[in-house]
């Protein structure tokens, strides 16, 4: 599952809709939607995100959140570290090699740490 797929599934389940019904209503195949939810397809385009937002009558905040999740939901990520430090290249490679073996608690911890340091840096505070 992708973050986008998880959220769309939550919206569907809360309204008692099947994937097939939603796909039909939006004019796409249920196979496409299933692949999208499970991360077997690339992230959706803005047009489909807007269709989904309208379909579920989402608020502006929910729509923006769905767009943000779509950006974070590409199942095959390529990280170009050319021109970055050796540590950046090591981090990208280590993550690539070990993410499949990490449990959810570890992944959440890593995300929390990275987000916290990025947020601190954006606020002008120390990043460590």
N, C-alpha and C positions, 0 to 999 in steps of 0.2 A: 504494500500500500504506500501511497505517497501522501504527504500532508494535504494536498488538494483533494485526492481521492477519499481520504478519511473524512474530510469535512463534508463533501458532497454526499457521501454515504450517510453521515449523521443527519443531514437535512432530509434525505429520502426516507430514512427509517422513522424520523420524528413525524413525518406526514403519512406514513404507512404506504409509501409508493414502492413498487418494484422497479428494478433497474430497467426492465423491458418497457414498462409503462412510461417512465421518464424519457427514455431514449426515443420512443415512438412520438411522444408529445413534442420533443425538441427536433425531430427530423433526422436523427442519427441512428446508427445501428446499435443494438444492445451489446454486440461484440466489441465495438469501438469504446463504448462507455465502460464496459468491464475492463478492457485493457488499460484505459485511462485511469480508472480507480486503482488498479493493481500495479501501476507503474510499468506496464509493458508498452506504453506509448509515450511519446514526448509530451511536454506540457501543452495544455490547450491554448488556443488563440484567444485574443481579447473578445472577439465576437461571441464565441461559445461561452466564455465566462459571463458576458453580459446577458446572454440568453438564459443561462442557469440562474443568474441573480434575479432576473425578471420572473422566471418560472416559479421561484420560491418566494418572490416578493421580499427580497432582502433589503434591509436598511442600507444607507450609504456606508456605514461603518462595516457592516457584514460583507458588502460588496468589495470594499477596499481590502478587507482581510482575505477574502477569497482570491482576489488578484495577487496579493502578496504570497499566499500559499502556492498559487500556480507557478510563480517565479521560482519558488523553492522546491519544485516538484519534478524537475527533470531527472529521469531515472539513470541517465548515463552522463556523468559530469566529467569534463576534461579540465584539468587545472594546468595552466601554462605558467611555469615559474621562471621562464627565461628572463634574465635581467634582475631577478630577485636574489636574495641572499641564499647561501648554502643551507641555512636553517629552514628557510621557507620551502626549499626543494625537499629537504629531509622530512618536514612535516607532511607535505602533500603525499610523498611516497609511503610514509609510515601509515597514514590514514587509509590510503588506498589498499595497502596490504593487510591491514588489521580490522577494518570496519566490520567485515563479515563475522568476526569472532567476538565482537563486543556485545555485552548484554545491554538492555535498554537503560539501566541505571548509569552505566559508564557513558553511554552516548548522551544521555541527558546532562550528566556532569560536564562533559566536554563542551556541549553547546552552551550551557550556563556560563562556564568560564570564558569562552570566547565572546559571547554576547556581552558579558559584564565588562570585559576589558575594552571592547570596542565602544560600548556606551560611556565608559569613564573617559576614554580618549576624546570622544566627541564632545563631552561636557568640559573639556579642558583640564581634567584631573589626570593623575598618574595612570598609566596603562598597566601597571603591575602592582 
